[in-house]
Amino acid sequence: MPNDMRSINLKILRVRKNLTQAELAEKVGVSNPTYNLIEQGKRKGSIEFWVKLQQVFNLSDAEMWQLYSNKEYAINQPLNVEKR
């Protein structure tokens, strides 16, 4: 179970885009176990991970900062997450 808002937001974004953890892990260039730990809040992820995630979800810098800085954002506001 996610233990912080960053983890919860990350899962919400992934589910909104209809991606499995394995699919998103591949898109951002990490292993599935590593992605799983990040989504669970047990690892933070590298800068490269977060930059690639921003590209995959087409997030603005402001949206990305709110996701990364552990804000309750994705739950209350629709993010610009378009299918690619």
C-alpha positions in Angstrom: 0.0 0.0 0.0 1.3 3.5 -0.9 2.6 5.3 2.2 2.7 8.9 0.8 0.8 11.1 -1.7 3.6 10.8 -4.2 3.0 7.1 -4.4 -0.7 7.5 -4.5 -0.5 10.1 -7.3 1.9 8.0 -9.3 -0.5 5.0 -9.2 -3.4 7.3 -10.1 -1.5 8.6 -13.2 -0.6 5.1 -14.2 -4.1 3.8 -13.9 -5.6 6.8 -15.7 -3.4 6.0 -18.7 -4.4 2.3 -18.5 -0.8 1.1 -17.9 0.4 -1.8 -15.9 3.4 -1.4 -13.6 5.4 -3.4 -16.1 4.4 -1.3 -19.1 5.2 2.0 -17.3 8.5 0.6 -16.0 9.5 -0.2 -19.5 8.5 3.3 -20.7 10.6 5.0 -18.1 13.5 2.6 -18.3 13.5 0.9 -15.0 12.8 -2.7 -14.0 9.4 -3.7 -12.9 10.6 -4.5 -9.3 12.2 -1.1 -9.1 9.1 0.7 -10.4 7.0 -1.3 -7.9 9.2 -0.1 -5.0 8.9 3.5 -6.3 5.1 3.3 -6.5 5.0 1.8 -3.0 7.0 4.7 -1.7 9.9 2.4 -0.7 12.3 4.1 -3.2 12.3 7.7 -4.5 13.5 7.1 -8.1 16.3 8.9 -9.8 16.1 12.3 -11.5 16.2 10.5 -14.8 13.2 8.4 -13.7 11.1 11.5 -12.9 12.2 13.3 -16.1 11.1 10.3 -18.2 7.9 10.0 -16.2 7.1 13.7 -17.0 7.6 13.0 -20.7 5.5 9.8 -20.7 2.6 11.6 -19.0 3.1 14.9 -20.8 3.1 16.8 -17.5 3.8 20.5 -17.2 6.7 21.5 -14.9 4.1 22.7 -12.3 2.2 19.3 -12.5 5.4 17.4 -12.2 6.5 19.4 -9.2 3.2 18.9 -7.4 3.5 15.1 -8.1 7.1 14.9 -6.9 6.7 17.2 -3.9 4.2 14.9 -2.4 1.1 17.1 -2.8 -2.4 15.8 -3.0 -2.8 16.9 -6.6 -3.8 14.1 -8.9 -6.7 13.1 -6.8 -8.4 16.5 -6.7 -7.5 17.9 -10.1 -7.6 16.4 -13.5 -4.1 16.2 -14.9 -3.3 16.5 -18.6 -2.6 12.8 -19.1 -3.2 11.9 -22.7 -2.8 8.5 -24.3 0.3 8.2 -26.4 
